[in-house]
Amino acid sequence: MAVTMNDVARVAGVSLKTVSNVINNYEFIRPATKQRVLDAIDELGYEANLTARSLRSGKTSMLGLVLADLSIPYYAELASDIMKAAWARGYRVLVEQSGNEPEHEKAALQGQFRTLTDGLLFIPLALDAEQIIDAAGKKPLVLLGEFVQDPRLDMVLIQNHRAAAAVTTHLLAGGRRRIAVLGAHDGDTTGSNGLRLEGYKAALADAGVAYDPALVVDCDWRRDGGAEAIGRLLDSGVECDAVFGLNDALALGALHELLVRGRKVPEEIAVAGFDDIDEARFASPSLTTVAPGRAEIAERAVELLINRIENKDAAPAVQQPEASFELRVRQSAP
């Protein structure tokens, strides 16, 4: 006899709605309650039953989203936008964090998480194109970002190069000539970090300003990474009159460290970021940054993925649209 959600609810001692919320990864569930439901699912084998049912029907109305870490503000806000876009089209979203680990990314493409979804939105940081294609099989897949670029894969792109050039040009127009870059390694050319660094270099070249690799500081793309990186740069004796964090978390961390050290922003050192996370507007001073078209990325990615899901027999050409971007000028770099 097939195991039902009612069976799980009875064994776990919870309501049917609670079981549904746990299965759909609803956020506001008490850990103890969630564990009781998960234990009941394991005991009854209900998860395997769910997979079998989805295989019979051919549809779960669930999209999977795999990203590195929801504690990174941009990813959290992007996930929210994706959920809204999916909900408006009659789908829900299951989210998996990969932690930048190749085995976790591969498991999301091949394992149980994959079987519970009709298609996958994926931000790969560890696997290359061949590994993704081999692991994904025939299920619909849309990539986000530029860490992997391949003409065989659907993806929605950010205009990293042009947007980074626009930030740099804005800083140069304000008279800045010693612009530090946080979040890249000299020589990076691919992925978001490399493309943004290349955009920075292109803007310097257009303005006739020499590129100085001493101003490029590699670090984790987090607030503490930005604070540590600008501190390390200043402690080394390298001076700058502007800082470009390759994401807003880096820029906000650098902004904090500069203010702690008594440096005036923007009078002495201007600060700019990339992503236009919500916090950027409320920093003091508010942060100049690039809005990379996050809502558009979510809408286009979800629409593309659902089109692939609902037109499986069709074989349309691979699509790789670019989202528009906008420079948001604020107090930290007017």
N, C-alpha and C positions, 0 to 999 in steps of 0.2 A: 504494500500500500504506500502511495506517495506521501512523503512528509510535507506538511503545509506550514504556513506561517503561524496558524493557530496552534499547531503542535509545539512550535518553538516558544510561543508566548506562554503556553501552559507549563512547559518544563522550566522556563526561566522565571515564571511568576511575574510577568509583566503584561502590559496591554499589547494588543496587536499593533497599535500605532507606534509604540516604542520599538518593537521589532523592526517595523518598516524604517523608522528613523536610523536605527543602527545599521541596517543593511545599506541604506542610502548615504551613510557617512555623515549624518546630521551632526553639526558641531556641538550643540548644547545638550549633551547626554552625560549624566554622572558616570565616572569611570567604573564604579562598582556595578552599576546597572548594565553598562555596555559589556562588561566582562561576563555577566550572567547570560546575556543574550548570545555572545560569541561562544561560550561554553556549551550552551544548548544547541547551537547550530552545529558545532563539532560533534556533539554526542549523537545528534539525530541525522547527521549527514545532509543537512538542508542545503548547504552551499553547493554540493555536487548536484543536488536536485535542481537548484536554480540554473546551473550551467546547462543541464540536460534540457530543461524547459526552453531556454533561450535558443539552444541549438535546434529544437523542433520547430519553434515559431520563426526562427531566422531574424528576430529583432528584439532588442531589450529597451529601446528608446533611451539608452544611456550613451553618453560620450565620455571617453576617458581623457584626462588631462595629466600629462607627466611633466613635471618641472623640478628644478633643483631643490628649492628650499622656500617655503612659504614665509619664512622670517625676513626674506629680502622684500622690501616694500613694493618694488615694481611687480614682482611675480604675484604677490598677494592681490594687488589691485587689478592686474591682468586677469587673474583667476576669477575675480568678482565680475568683471566685464564679460568674460566668456560664459559664466553661469547665466547671466542675464540674457545674453544673446541666444543661448541654447534653450532657456525656458520659454522665450518668446516664440520658439519654433517647435515646442512640444517635446523637448528633450531635457534630461537632467545630466549632471556632470559628476563623475567620480574623479577624485584628485589623488594622485600618488606623487610622493616626493622621492626623487632619485638620489639626492645627496651627492650629485656629480660622480656616482659610482657606476662603472660599466656593467657590473652584474645586476644592479638594480634597474638600470635602463633596459637591459636585455630581458629581465624578468617581466617588466611592464609590457614589452612587445610580444612576449610569448606565453606568459603564465596566466594564472587565474584572473588577474586584473583585466587582461585583454579579453578573456572569454565572456566577461560580464558586460562588455560594451560593444556597440555597433561599429565604432570607429575611434580613432585616437588622435588627439592633438598633442604634439610632442615637442619639447624644447630640449634637444640633445646637447650634452656637453662632454660626454665621454666616448660615445660610439661614433664611428665614421660612417660614411654613406653606404659602403658595402655591407657593413655589419647591420645597419638599420634595415636595408632591403632584404637581407637574408633572414633576419629575425621576424620582420613584420609579416611576411607571407602575402596573402591576397586581401587581407582586411584593409578597409580604407584608412589612410594615414595622411595627416597634414602636419608639416613641421612649422615651427615658429622661430624666427631669428635666423642668424647667419653663421652659427657655429658649424653647420654642415650645409654646403651648397652643392647641389647635383641636379643636372637637367632631367633626371628620371623621377624626381620627387616633387609632389605638390608642397608649396610653402608660401607663407606670407612674410614679406620682408620689411625691415626697417631701413630707411635711407641713412644708414650710419655714416657713410663717407660725407655726403652732402650736409647732413645735419651738424656733424662735428666741425666741418669747414665753416658753417654759418656761425657757430658759437665762437670759434677762433677769430673769424673776421670781425665779429662784434667786439671782442676784446681788443683786437688790434686797432679798430676804429676809435676806441677810447684811449689810445696812446700807450697801451701795454705792449711791451716788447720781450719781456722775460716771462713767458707763460709756462708754468709747470703743468705737467699732465700726470694725473694719478690713475693707476689701474691698468697700465700697459708696460710691456718690456720693450726696450729699444730693439727693433727688428721685427716685431709682430706685424703681420700683414693680413691675417685672416681672422675670422670670428668677429664678434662685436668690438673687442678691444683693438684688434689689428685694423679693422676698417675705420674706426674712429680715430686712431692714431694717424692713419694715412690721410684722413680728412684734415686733421690738424696740420700735418706737414704741408699739404697742398695749399692751405690758406697762408701759411708762413711764406711759402715760395712765391705765391701770387703777390704778396706784400713786400717781397724782397728782404725778408727777415731770415737770418740764418737759423737752421735747425740745430739745437744743442741737446745731444742725448743725455746730458747731465740733468736736464729738467724733466726727464721721463722716469717716473718712479713706479715700479711694479708693487702691487699689494692686493690683498683680498678686497672684493667689491662690497665692503661693509663700512659702517660709520667708523668703527675702531680702526679699520684698515686705512681710511682716509686721514684720520687724526694722526696715526703712527707715521704714515708716509710723509705728510707735510712736516711733521716734527723732525723726522730723520733728514729730510732735505735741508731744512733750515739749520739744524745742528751741524751739518756737514760743511756749512759755510757758503752753500749755493743760495744766492738771493733770487727772488722772483717778484714780479709786480702783479701777477695774476695766477690763479689756479683754475685748471679745468679738470674737474672730476668726471671720469668717464661714465659714472652714474651718479644719481643724486645722493645716495648714501655716502659715497666717497666725498662729495662736495660738502655735505652737511658735517661730516666728521672733521674735515679740514677747516671748515668755518669755525667750528667749536674750538679747535686747537689754536687757531690764530687769535681768537678773542681771549682765550685763557692766557696766551703769551703777551697780551697787550698790543697786538697788531691791529691797526684800524682797517676795517673793511667797509667800503671799498677804497677809502682814501689812500692807504698804503698798498694794499693787495686786494684786487677784485677776485671774486669767486663765482664760478659758473658750474653747472652740472648738466645732467642728461637724464631724462625720463619724465620730469614734471610730476613726481609723486605728490600726493596731497600735502605732505609735510612741507614741501618747498615753499608754498604760499605763506605758511605760518612761521617760518624761521625768522629770526631777528639778527640781521636784516633778512628780508625775504630773498629767496634764491632765484637768480637768473638761470634759466635752464631751457632745454628743448623738450617740447611735447611731441613724442614720436608717433602720435596717432594711435594710442592704445585702444580706444574704443573701436576705431576702424579696424585695427588688427583683429580684435575679438570678433567683430561682426563678419568680416570677410573670411576668417579662418573657419568659423562655425558654419557659415553658409556653404563654403567650399566642401567641407567635410560631409555635411548632410546631403549635398548634391551627389557626392560620391556614394554615400550609403544608399540613397533612394534611387540611384540609377546605376546599379551594379553591372548590368548587362551592357551598358554603354562604355565606350572607350575614348572619352574626350582627351584632348591634348593636355599635357601637364600644365598646371597654372602656377605662376609665381608672381602674384601682384605685389606692388610696393605700396605701403601706407604713406600718406602725406605727413609732413611734420611742420611744427611752428616754433619759432624762437619766442620764448616768454621772458621779456626783459623786466627785471625787478631790482630791488635795492642793492643787492650784493655786487652787481656789475651793471650800472645804469648806462 
